[in-house]
């Protein structure tokens, strides 16, 4: 770690560790020598407004999963991509339909499982009755690391070894004997009644968690999931509709540099402003996707009514907005009908242009191309004929 990069305004202490090296220990939150600048208030106001609109849409949806499911999938894919684990929406959705047992670390299926595990952790966080706490964070980490690379690195347990981040050990988090003390102070801040601003506090917590780096592996993904939970609480949202990994992945270098510059320079303003811009952009993008999906749903319902579609077709269609891939056997099981009946229903939806048969895939699987394109735009692999 290059000590000369750390200025006097750095919000932490440099401490010696073994081998003539040093580590950075962040000061407890909130930062004592930084206050909200009036330059941030327009973005704070806009971020609060966007969160309110997004939550309002989510609360009145006939099926909240229309909004929540693709939002969670996008978060799982993009947050994992930030850590160098890549899966396309198609790969994730097909993997979820029939997850194989964990295999060797080198197998491609484990790459998909890492993203799939992140989604499992999101669902656990959404459904858990626990408050935001170290206990919940450990539970999420255990799910994240289940059966994938790093599973031998004490899933659900805080690290007991020294770690370093980046090439040439660019950043060295606190030594292991100080991790629990740092986390205890962070948990106290999360539940404190006084902070700078509810949204700003979320971004401070995200920085602090990533800087403490409490696990041997998986810190980035858990930290961004924690951020989503904090945003839900700060915005008083009915569900965690707001995830920022999409934006952070698109602005990867600014995100990484933003975290680093807080540690080296105490540049809280740039960091908070980045997170506010991410909140505004992601909120608006999510609102737009939801509105377009609802418009498609209404049009499809009219198409089915015009063709005399039965109740089963509507049930299949509703499910496609939650998971835009469907196997014949899965539909037969879900609707408690025979395989030929399920195939006939799927074929009828294909005839009216709602579904397509996924090429070169066994078992026979159908997908909803328009729903898929809207839900996973910008990260979609455009699953059309002839594409893998």
NULUMFI-190722 format. One line per field, with one value per residue (C-alpha): residue in three letters; chain; z, y, x. Coordinates in pm, 1 decimal. Layout:
# NULUMFI-190722
type	c(ALA,...)
mol	c(A,...)
c3	c(Z,...)
c2	c(Y,...)
c1	c(X,...)
//
This chain:
# NULUMFI-190722
type	c(UNK,UNK,UNK,UNK,UNK,UNK,UNK,UNK,UNK,UNK,UNK,UNK,UNK,UNK,UNK,UNK,UNK,UNK,UNK,UNK,UNK,UNK,UNK,UNK,UNK,UNK,UNK,UNK,UNK,UNK,UNK,UNK,UNK,UNK,UNK,UNK,UNK,UNK,UNK,UNK,UNK,UNK,UNK,UNK,UNK,UNK,UNK,UNK,UNK,UNK,UNK,UNK,UNK,UNK,UNK,UNK,UNK,UNK,UNK,UNK,UNK,UNK,UNK,UNK,UNK,UNK,UNK,UNK,UNK,UNK,UNK,UNK,UNK,UNK,UNK,UNK,UNK,UNK,UNK,UNK,UNK,UNK,UNK,UNK,UNK,UNK,UNK,UNK,UNK,UNK,UNK,UNK,UNK,UNK,UNK,UNK,UNK,UNK,UNK,UNK,UNK,UNK,UNK,UNK,UNK,UNK,UNK,UNK,UNK,UNK,UNK,UNK,UNK,UNK,UNK,UNK,UNK,UNK,UNK,UNK,UNK,UNK,UNK,UNK,UNK,UNK,UNK,UNK,UNK,UNK,UNK,UNK,UNK,UNK,UNK,UNK,UNK,UNK,UNK,UNK,UNK,UNK,UNK,UNK,UNK,UNK,UNK,UNK,UNK,UNK,UNK,UNK,UNK,UNK,UNK,UNK,UNK,UNK,UNK,UNK,UNK,UNK,UNK,UNK,UNK,UNK,UNK,UNK,UNK,UNK,UNK,UNK,UNK,UNK,UNK,UNK,UNK,UNK,UNK,UNK,UNK,UNK,UNK,UNK,UNK,UNK,UNK,UNK,UNK,UNK,UNK,UNK,UNK,UNK,UNK,UNK,UNK,UNK,UNK,UNK,UNK,UNK,UNK,UNK,UNK,UNK,UNK,UNK,UNK,UNK,UNK,UNK,UNK,UNK,UNK,UNK,UNK,UNK,UNK,UNK,UNK,UNK,UNK,UNK,UNK,UNK,UNK,UNK,UNK,UNK,UNK,UNK,UNK,UNK,UNK,UNK,UNK,UNK,UNK,UNK,UNK,UNK,UNK,UNK,UNK,UNK,UNK,UNK,UNK,UNK,UNK,UNK,UNK,UNK,UNK,UNK,UNK,UNK,UNK,UNK,UNK,UNK,UNK,UNK,UNK,UNK,UNK,UNK,UNK,UNK,UNK,UNK,UNK,UNK,UNK,UNK,UNK,UNK,UNK,UNK,UNK,UNK,UNK,UNK,UNK,UNK,UNK,UNK,UNK,UNK,UNK,UNK,UNK,UNK,UNK,UNK,UNK,UNK,UNK,UNK,UNK,UNK,UNK,UNK,UNK,UNK,UNK,UNK,UNK,UNK,UNK,UNK,UNK,UNK,UNK,UNK,UNK,UNK,UNK,UNK,UNK,UNK,UNK,UNK,UNK,UNK,UNK,UNK,UNK,UNK,UNK,UNK,UNK,UNK,UNK,UNK,UNK,UNK,UNK,UNK,UNK,UNK,UNK,UNK,UNK,UNK,UNK,UNK,UNK,UNK,UNK,UNK,UNK,UNK,UNK,UNK,UNK,UNK,UNK,UNK,UNK,UNK,UNK,UNK,UNK,UNK,UNK,UNK,UNK,UNK,UNK,UNK,UNK,UNK,UNK,UNK,UNK,UNK,UNK,UNK,UNK,UNK,UNK,UNK,UNK,UNK,UNK,UNK)
mol	c(A,A,A,A,A,A,A,A,A,A,A,A,A,A,A,A,A,A,A,A,A,A,A,A,A,A,A,A,A,A,A,A,A,A,A,A,A,A,A,A,A,A,A,A,A,A,A,A,A,A,A,A,A,A,A,A,A,A,A,A,A,A,A,A,A,A,A,A,A,A,A,A,A,A,A,A,A,A,A,A,A,A,A,A,A,A,A,A,A,A,A,A,A,A,A,A,A,A,A,A,A,A,A,A,A,A,A,A,A,A,A,A,A,A,A,A,A,A,A,A,A,A,A,A,A,A,A,A,A,A,A,A,A,A,A,A,A,A,A,A,A,A,A,A,A,A,A,A,A,A,A,A,A,A,A,A,A,A,A,A,A,A,A,A,A,A,A,A,A,A,A,A,A,A,A,A,A,A,A,A,A,A,A,A,A,A,A,A,A,A,A,A,A,A,A,A,A,A,A,A,A,A,A,A,A,A,A,A,A,A,A,A,A,A,A,A,A,A,A,A,A,A,A,A,A,A,A,A,A,A,A,A,A,A,A,A,A,A,A,A,A,A,A,A,A,A,A,A,A,A,A,A,A,A,A,A,A,A,A,A,A,A,A,A,A,A,A,A,A,A,A,A,A,A,A,A,A,A,A,A,A,A,A,A,A,A,A,A,A,A,A,A,A,A,A,A,A,A,A,A,A,A,A,A,A,A,A,A,A,A,A,A,A,A,A,A,A,A,A,A,A,A,A,A,A,A,A,A,A,A,A,A,A,A,A,A,A,A,A,A,A,A,A,A,A,A,A,A,A,A,A,A,A,A,A,A,A,A,A,A,A,A,A,A,A,A,A,A,A,A,A,A,A,A,A,A,A,A,A,A,A,A,A,A,A,A,A,A)
c3	c(0.0,-105.7,214.3,41.4,-127.1,207.7,293.4,630.3,545.4,519.3,744.7,910.1,1059.4,901.5,1124.4,1088.2,1015.5,956.6,706.7,729.1,563.3,669.3,672.5,674.1,961.0,894.6,1167.3,1299.5,1119.9,1080.7,948.7,1201.9,963.2,677.4,638.0,353.5,99.6,-50.8,-393.0,-305.6,-212.8,-566.6,-624.6,-277.0,-345.5,-685.8,-551.0,-277.3,-538.3,-769.4,-481.4,-388.6,-744.6,-771.1,-442.4,-539.8,-857.9,-668.0,-407.5,-662.4,-891.8,-912.6,-889.1,-737.9,-886.6,-1227.9,-1099.6,-831.4,-1023.0,-1316.0,-1080.1,-855.6,-1152.5,-1291.8,-952.2,-923.0,-1272.1,-1251.6,-894.9,-979.3,-1295.9,-1082.9,-913.5,-1241.3,-1246.1,-1566.9,-1662.4,-1919.5,-1830.0,-2046.4,-1865.6,-1524.1,-1607.6,-1763.0,-1472.1,-1223.9,-1401.7,-1312.3,-1093.0,-1099.8,-790.9,-714.9,-905.3,-949.9,-916.4,-1277.4,-1426.3,-1598.3,-1391.9,-1081.8,-1252.3,-1294.5,-939.5,-799.8,-964.3,-867.4,-505.2,-506.7,-608.5,-329.1,-85.7,-218.1,-161.7,187.4,273.2,135.2,334.7,656.4,975.7,1107.6,1121.0,931.1,1153.2,1161.4,1206.6,886.4,701.0,804.2,686.9,347.4,309.7,389.6,112.4,-131.0,-86.9,-81.8,-309.8,-516.5,-535.1,-198.5,-16.7,178.9,302.4,606.5,463.3,708.8,926.6,949.7,839.8,1072.7,823.3,658.4,305.7,40.7,-250.2,-604.4,-790.7,-591.4,-272.4,-366.6,-58.8,263.2,490.0,871.3,1032.0,1141.9,1513.9,1449.4,1218.8,1486.1,1655.8,1324.6,1249.4,1593.4,1543.4,1197.3,1331.1,1597.2,1328.7,1115.9,1407.1,1531.6,1516.7,1418.3,1088.6,805.3,590.5,553.1,193.4,253.4,553.9,320.9,103.5,403.5,529.8,190.8,186.9,544.1,483.9,172.7,354.3,653.5,407.5,679.2,478.1,297.4,-22.7,-138.1,26.2,-278.8,-342.0,22.8,55.7,-241.8,-111.8,224.8,37.5,-118.9,224.9,361.1,70.5,131.7,492.1,414.7,146.6,351.9,51.0,77.9,-84.6,-190.5,-538.3,-566.1,-661.7,-782.9,-925.6,-1278.8,-1258.6,-1073.3,-1338.6,-1615.9,-1424.7,-1279.4,-1267.3,-1108.8,-849.9,-756.6,-756.1,-553.2,-273.8,-283.0,-279.1,31.7,208.1,69.0,53.9,256.8,-65.5,68.8,-157.3,-485.1,-344.1,-219.4,-543.8,-744.9,-535.0,-569.0,-946.7,-943.4,-739.4,-976.3,-1290.3,-1163.0,-1024.2,-1353.3,-1553.8,-1328.6,-1349.8,-1729.8,-1749.3,-1522.4,-1724.6,-2048.7,-1899.7,-1776.2,-2123.7,-2279.8,-2022.6,-2106.0,-2481.8,-2439.5,-2232.2,-2509.6,-2765.5,-2561.2,-2512.6,-2885.4,-2961.9,-2689.0,-2476.9,-2176.3,-1813.0,-1843.4,-2116.6,-1893.0,-1605.8,-1828.3,-1955.0,-1602.4,-1505.3,-1808.0,-1663.5,-1356.5,-1538.9,-1919.9,-1987.3,-1955.8,-2011.9,-2117.6,-1821.8,-1579.5,-1710.8,-1695.8,-1334.6,-1231.4,-1388.9,-1304.2,-1665.1,-1903.0,-2103.9,-2436.8,-2290.8,-2163.5,-2501.6,-2680.8,-2460.5,-2517.0,-2891.7,-2890.6,-2721.7,-2983.3,-3264.2,-3146.3,-3123.1,-2743.8,-2713.7,-2924.1,-2909.6,-2777.6,-3053.2,-2995.7,-2640.7,-2474.5,-2308.5,-2520.3,-2379.0,-2477.0,-2398.6,-2421.8,-2636.6,-2581.9,-2204.5,-2196.2,-2401.9,-2182.8,-1849.5,-1930.5,-2172.9,-2185.9,-2025.3,-2247.1,-2483.8,-2726.5,-2721.3,-3082.2,-3316.6,-3384.5,-3074.8,-2783.5)
c2	c(0.0,336.6,539.6,868.3,856.5,901.9,1270.3,1434.7,1452.2,1071.7,946.2,670.9,550.9,376.3,90.9,-139.8,-508.5,-796.8,-775.5,-400.8,-343.8,-124.7,-139.0,124.2,137.1,369.1,602.3,530.6,699.9,969.3,1163.3,1434.9,1676.5,1668.6,1819.4,1811.9,2079.0,2271.3,2150.3,1803.5,1909.9,1922.0,1560.6,1457.6,1611.7,1445.1,1107.3,1124.0,1212.0,924.1,675.4,795.0,749.6,405.2,288.0,428.4,218.9,-89.1,-56.2,-54.4,-329.6,-624.3,-848.3,-681.5,-955.2,-789.4,-515.8,-699.0,-1009.2,-849.5,-584.9,-856.3,-1048.3,-741.0,-672.6,-1029.9,-1021.2,-675.7,-696.6,-1027.7,-876.1,-611.1,-897.1,-1063.2,-1328.3,-1302.1,-1457.9,-1342.4,-1308.5,-1611.8,-1822.4,-1721.1,-1779.8,-2120.1,-2219.6,-2127.0,-2356.8,-2660.2,-2584.8,-2877.3,-2989.3,-2795.7,-2938.1,-2857.3,-2493.5,-2486.0,-2581.8,-2314.4,-2410.4,-2273.3,-1935.9,-1938.1,-2065.2,-1766.7,-1531.0,-1758.5,-1758.0,-1379.7,-1381.4,-1629.5,-1391.7,-1103.6,-1305.1,-1404.2,-1040.1,-935.8,-1197.6,-1195.8,-1064.5,-964.5,-598.8,-485.8,-639.9,-834.5,-1153.2,-1089.2,-999.7,-1332.2,-1521.6,-1348.7,-1430.2,-1797.1,-1816.5,-1629.7,-1867.0,-2189.7,-2448.0,-2206.0,-2093.8,-1952.7,-2193.4,-2313.6,-1958.7,-1972.0,-1877.8,-1667.9,-1597.8,-1281.4,-1312.6,-1405.8,-1339.6,-1031.0,-956.6,-701.2,-549.7,-481.5,-534.4,-473.6,-467.8,-123.8,-114.3,-313.0,-330.0,-343.2,-629.9,-917.6,-841.5,-501.7,-620.0,-695.5,-360.8,-179.7,-379.3,-317.3,57.4,29.8,-158.3,109.4,379.9,190.9,196.3,545.6,796.2,1087.5,1102.5,1342.4,1246.3,906.2,861.2,993.8,764.2,466.3,565.6,620.6,271.3,118.5,283.1,175.6,-187.4,-218.7,-55.9,-289.3,-581.6,-821.4,-1145.5,-1332.9,-1324.2,-1184.9,-841.4,-638.2,-827.8,-834.7,-465.0,-373.2,-590.2,-416.2,-85.7,-194.3,-282.1,51.9,234.5,49.3,162.5,518.7,560.5,377.9,154.1,-140.7,-362.7,-313.5,-181.4,16.8,-152.7,38.7,-226.7,-160.9,193.7,99.1,-161.6,95.6,338.7,81.6,292.0,589.3,356.5,194.1,524.7,687.4,434.6,467.4,848.4,858.3,657.2,852.8,1205.9,1208.9,1295.1,1220.9,1471.8,1304.9,963.9,1072.6,1255.4,943.5,740.1,1004.1,1006.7,627.0,636.9,885.6,700.7,355.1,475.4,635.8,332.7,95.3,311.9,314.5,-64.6,-122.2,108.9,-65.4,-411.0,-309.0,-175.4,-505.9,-698.7,-498.7,-551.3,-924.7,-955.0,-786.5,-1024.4,-1326.5,-1197.0,-1134.0,-1494.0,-1645.6,-1748.3,-1969.4,-1916.0,-2137.6,-1917.0,-1612.2,-1797.4,-1891.4,-1535.1,-1390.3,-1621.4,-1512.6,-1161.7,-1309.5,-1560.4,-1519.4,-1879.4,-2182.1,-2553.1,-2769.8,-3005.5,-2710.8,-2562.8,-2902.0,-2945.7,-2591.2,-2602.1,-2969.8,-3064.9,-3323.1,-3264.1,-3250.0,-2994.2,-2775.4,-2795.3,-2707.7,-2401.0,-2284.4,-2337.6,-2121.7,-1839.6,-1881.2,-1863.0,-1521.4,-1396.2,-1383.0,-1668.9,-1822.4,-2162.4,-2129.2,-2264.6,-2541.5,-2608.3,-2932.7,-2990.5,-2793.2,-2441.3,-2133.4,-1771.2,-1431.3,-1219.8,-883.0,-927.0,-1053.1,-760.7,-496.4,-660.3,-717.3,-436.5,-323.5,-648.2,-874.2,-1120.1,-1075.2,-1433.8,-1481.0,-1774.4,-1874.8,-1703.2,-1899.3)
c1	c(0.0,143.4,140.7,218.8,-124.2,-297.6,-342.3,-396.8,-768.9,-789.5,-1075.6,-877.8,-552.8,-255.4,-141.6,160.6,108.9,348.2,628.5,686.8,351.9,62.1,-317.5,-591.5,-842.3,-1139.0,-1257.6,-1608.4,-1897.7,-2012.2,-1711.2,-1637.6,-1468.2,-1719.1,-2065.5,-2315.6,-2235.1,-2527.4,-2409.0,-2541.6,-2894.0,-3044.1,-2939.8,-3056.4,-3397.7,-3423.8,-3313.4,-3578.0,-3842.3,-3745.7,-3749.7,-4098.8,-4226.2,-4069.1,-4216.9,-4555.8,-4554.1,-4441.1,-4714.9,-5000.7,-4877.5,-5119.7,-4814.0,-4504.2,-4284.4,-4328.0,-4100.3,-3904.6,-3793.3,-3607.1,-3467.0,-3322.9,-3185.7,-3015.6,-2858.4,-2731.7,-2580.3,-2423.9,-2297.7,-2130.8,-1982.8,-1814.1,-1627.6,-1529.4,-1804.7,-2004.1,-2335.8,-2588.3,-2957.9,-3032.0,-2770.9,-2900.2,-3266.5,-3202.4,-2977.7,-3251.7,-3497.3,-3284.7,-2980.8,-2734.5,-2551.0,-2230.5,-1935.8,-1568.7,-1470.0,-1353.9,-1690.8,-1900.5,-2205.0,-2035.0,-2005.8,-2382.0,-2426.8,-2238.4,-2487.4,-2776.4,-2656.6,-2651.3,-3014.8,-3091.4,-2923.4,-3136.1,-3452.7,-3341.3,-3271.2,-3609.2,-3799.9,-3596.1,-3753.1,-3412.4,-3312.9,-3005.0,-2740.8,-2416.0,-2618.1,-2815.3,-2496.0,-2339.0,-2649.1,-2635.4,-2266.0,-2326.2,-2586.8,-2364.3,-2070.7,-2273.1,-2110.6,-1899.8,-1537.4,-1451.0,-1685.3,-1384.0,-1319.7,-1547.8,-1889.1,-2087.4,-1782.9,-1580.1,-1219.8,-938.4,-657.3,-511.8,-631.5,-537.9,-729.0,-611.8,-291.5,24.9,-185.6,-319.1,-540.6,-499.6,-808.7,-789.4,-597.9,-823.1,-800.9,-963.2,-1241.4,-1502.0,-1447.1,-1493.2,-1808.0,-1952.7,-1911.4,-2068.4,-2371.4,-2419.1,-2413.9,-2668.0,-2912.1,-2828.9,-3113.9,-2891.8,-2704.2,-2627.5,-2929.2,-3103.1,-2983.2,-2634.8,-2596.5,-2659.1,-2366.0,-2140.9,-2226.1,-2146.2,-1805.1,-1736.9,-1834.5,-1619.5,-1327.1,-1351.3,-1372.6,-1491.7,-1496.1,-1222.9,-1432.4,-1765.5,-1737.0,-1836.7,-2158.1,-2261.9,-2179.7,-2398.3,-2681.3,-2649.0,-2673.8,-3004.4,-3143.1,-3027.9,-3191.8,-3517.8,-3514.6,-3405.6,-3671.8,-3936.9,-3999.3,-4235.9,-3971.6,-3609.3,-3686.3,-3362.5,-3034.2,-2729.4,-2495.1,-2623.8,-2489.4,-2173.5,-2089.9,-2141.9,-1918.3,-1683.8,-1366.8,-1543.3,-1697.9,-1366.6,-1181.7,-1457.8,-1418.3,-1039.7,-1039.8,-1252.3,-981.0,-687.5,-829.3,-1148.8,-1336.2,-1682.9,-1855.4,-1756.0,-1846.0,-2188.2,-2258.4,-2174.0,-2417.2,-2689.2,-2647.7,-2666.3,-2987.3,-3152.0,-3043.8,-3137.1,-3468.2,-3569.7,-3455.8,-3651.4,-3964.2,-3939.3,-3896.2,-4193.1,-4417.8,-4320.2,-4375.4,-4719.8,-4805.9,-4696.5,-4900.4,-5212.2,-5161.1,-5108.7,-5423.9,-5619.4,-5465.2,-5567.3,-5920.8,-5953.8,-5850.3,-6066.4,-5770.9,-5845.1,-5753.0,-5446.1,-5300.8,-5339.5,-5172.0,-4878.2,-4853.1,-4856.2,-4570.9,-4365.8,-4348.4,-4181.6,-3959.7,-3961.8,-3853.0,-4080.6,-4024.1,-4316.3,-4272.9,-4252.0,-4577.9,-4748.8,-4642.8,-4731.8,-5079.4,-5139.6,-5210.7,-5070.2,-4754.1,-4948.4,-5190.1,-4906.2,-4730.2,-5052.8,-5101.0,-4744.5,-4782.1,-5097.5,-4905.4,-4633.3,-4892.6,-5012.4,-4655.0,-4621.6,-4371.6,-4097.9,-3937.6,-3582.7,-3357.5,-3107.8,-3213.8,-3314.5,-3553.9,-3797.9,-3822.3,-4019.5,-3939.3,-4110.0,-3874.1,-4042.8,-4062.1,-3703.8,-3573.6,-3737.9,-3655.9,-3288.6,-3207.4,-2844.7,-2730.5,-2940.0,-2777.6,-3069.9,-3182.2,-3285.7,-3258.0,-2902.2,-2762.7,-2626.4)
//
